[in-house]
Amino acid sequence: MANLETQYAGLTLKNPLIVGSSSLTSNAVNLKKLEKHGAAAVVLKSIFEEEILHEYQDIIATSEAKGEHDHNLDYFDYKIKEDNINEYIALIKSAKKELSIPVIASVNCVSSHEWFYFLNKIEQAGADAVELNIFYFPADFNNSSKKIEKKYLKIIEKAKETVSIPVIVKMSPYFTNLGAMIGKVSKKGADAVALFNRFYKPDIDLEKKEITTADIFSTPQEYVIPLQWVALMKDRIDTDLAASTGIHDGTSFVKLLMAGANVNYIVSSVFKNGPKVIGEILDYLNNYLDENNYQSVDEIRGLLSQGNIKNPKVYERAQFMKYFSDRKDII
Ligand SMILES: Cc1cc2nc3c(=O)[nH]c(=O)nc-3n(C[C@H](O)[C@H](O)[C@H](O)COP(=O)(O)O)c2cc1C
């Protein structure tokens, strides 16, 4: 059997499969099951910036100073926040106690306000790394892309100053100049970049004429989104890469490694297929490596990244020109 040992964000993992942040990773019982089925690490469910006490105080102070009152804030009270924080710290501690694989904490954040003290608590609780799930919703006409990018970079800078455990940045694909932004995140010192987060989307119920929630799970076709960007970034940045979105089975798992991912995050597939899918994916990887005479997973990592192929432009092709220009028989 080939050697699956993998380096990611300064952590040594027994294989390249990580179960990503979600409700799957929000309690010790689930976490133990994920480890038992072969996960090499887990990213805990995110705690949200708004759940962190100091940030709340800060928002209140700012909105009061501006003479505003945001009614949404009425839903949060101090007690709930303190409970959330204690609960999250307890989750990290119990995960560390119960598991022998690395435990990565996750914070969903949008500002570089006072919530950073919480990163110290995460580190003290024993988390092996922290993932910043940063997302600023870009619908404000008065905000420039430069300003938004600056916010992201400030958060990373402050996180790196605050803790000594590895800092992973989970990014969204929604940047005007995505490649350059990933480059900036890497230069700011992120120990790894996870491409990409996938978000809640609203939908419309035509019968009830109401807003509903779109399917929260990815489809197996979506793996091509991280595949393109992992392949493009692999040789351009000096930072480890995690692929996330649409990796549901062994085939897409191996493809993402070939594109250049150090590790792959799996979420929807575990929801849909149960934790046994972890073992199935690892079996596929092992068989693929054996059948193709590879001794280790490192030998296939980045084999087909942009820098390693004869025609690197294929990863930058965006239009379907070739397929529609001379087809007269389509309709
Ligand atoms: C129910 C659910 C909850 C999630 N919660 C979080 C979260 O708290 N933090 C986070 O960074 N990502 C969260 N995600 C996103 C996943 O970590 C992952 O990036 C996304 O689902 C794409 O991977 P997949 O195609 O394997 O599902 C969540 C996804 C789902 C389906």
The ligand as an ORCA input file, in Angstrom:
! r2SCAN-3c Opt
* xyz 0 1
  C     -25.021     22.002      6.612
  C     -23.716     22.703      6.305
  C     -23.134     23.524      7.272
  C     -21.947     24.190      7.001
  N     -21.377     24.982      7.966
  C     -20.181     25.572      7.722
  C     -19.520     26.319      8.718
  O     -19.998     26.485      9.854
  N     -18.330     26.878      8.422
  C     -17.728     26.732      7.188
  O     -16.617     27.247      6.972
  N     -18.334     26.027      6.217
  C     -19.523     25.450      6.452
  N     -20.128     24.703      5.467
  C     -19.481     24.614      4.157
  C     -18.640     23.335      4.057
  O     -17.584     23.328      5.012
  C     -18.020     23.161      2.654
  O     -17.108     24.209      2.403
  C     -19.087     23.168      1.562
  O     -20.220     22.400      1.941
  C     -18.515     22.617      0.262
  O     -18.019     21.312      0.429
  P     -18.869     20.018     -0.044
  O     -19.128     20.176     -1.477
  O     -17.983     18.850      0.294
  O     -20.120     20.033      0.764
  C     -21.313     24.035      5.724
  C     -21.914     23.205      4.766
  C     -23.094     22.542      5.043
  C     -23.696     21.664      3.982
*
